[in-house]
Amino acid sequence: MTPNRRPPGPADHGPGLPPDLAGPVELELAKAVEQLPGRNGLTGGSRYELKYDGYRCAVVRRSGIVRLWSRNGTDLTDKFPDVHGALDAQLERDCVLDGELVVWNGERLDFGALQQRMINGAATIRRQLAPKRPASYVAFDLLAIDQVDIRMMRLSDRQRRLSSLARTWRPPLQLSPVTDDPAEAREWLDAFSYSGVEGLVVKGAGTRYQPGRRDWVKVKQRDTIEVIVGAVTGSIDRPEVVVCGRYRGSDLEIVGRTVPLHPAQADELAAVLEPAGDRHPWPDEISAGYWGRGAKKVQIVKVRPFVVAEVAADAAMQGDHYRHPLRFHRVRGDLAPNDVDRLPA
C-alpha cells in the first residue's frame, strides 16, 4: 500500500454517507468505441462531454474538510494545494464530486506539467510548482450531496444538482459542458482539438452511477500523421509493433509506438524493411515509459529509418511524444523521411 493510500475506516464517514464515498472513491469508467453513439444511442438519450487530458480525481468534502483522491485511491490533497484551496473556499456544502485535474499552458492542456506536479513529493517543491503550473479541477458528476448518496439517481438529475452547486464557482474550478446534440459535440471536437482535448465521453441520461463499470463510452479524436519507421518489435520478417520516430535537427527521436499490427499490415511493412546499420541512434531496448505502466524494458529490432508510415494519433501528448499508442494505416512509399514534419529545435 502506498504511503498516502489507506482504506476508509469507521471514523471517515458522517451520518448517511456510505463508507465507499468517504475516500478513496471507486469511479465509473468508459470503454473505447470507434463510432460516436447517436442522440438516442444510450439509455435515456446520449449526453456528450469533452474528454480532458488530465488525471481523474474524486473530491470529498465532509464536515468542512476537503480531500482529493485519484482513480487508483491515492490521496492527492497535498500535491495540489491550489486546487484544494479553491475547493475549500468555494464548496459551500458537503459533497462528493467526480472530475478531472488538468493543467493549462496558455490555451492548451499540458499533461507533462501536470505529471511534474504529481511526481514531485517535497512540500517546498509543490509550493513552488503551484504558481508556475497552476492546476484546475473540471467537475462532471455529483455522487453525494449533504451526506446523501445520489448515485442511484439518473445522470440528468445528478447533473442538474451539480450545475446548481457550481453556479458560483470561479477558476480554477470549472463545470464540464454537456450537450445532447451530437452535431454540437462534433463542433466542440473541431473547436477544441488544438487545445489537447482527447475526444468525447458519452453517457446515458437515464443511467445510474456504476462504480468500477465501463458503462460510459469514449471516442477519441484522431489525426492522420506521418512518422518514420525506426524500429519494430518481433522481427523484420514479422513485425509486431512499430516504434515511430521524427527528426529534431539531425537527431532521430522516438515519438511513439503503434498498437499491434494486423497480419496484412505486418506483411505490407515487412516487404519494405531493411536491417539497420551500425550508426542507428536508438538503443537495443526502450524504456517502459513507451509501453505504459508496469511494463519492463522492451527489446526492439532497429531498421533503416527510410520507410515512412501513415498513422492515426490522438491529441494526448507529453512534450513531443504521443502518450497513447498510434494506429498504423499504411506505408507511404511516395514519401521520404525529409517529407515528414520535424520536431521543433
Order of alpha helices (4+ residues) and beta strands (2+ residues): beta-beta-beta-beta-alpha-beta-beta-alpha-alpha-beta-beta-alpha-beta-beta-alpha-beta-beta-beta-beta-beta-alpha-beta-beta-beta-beta-beta-beta-beta
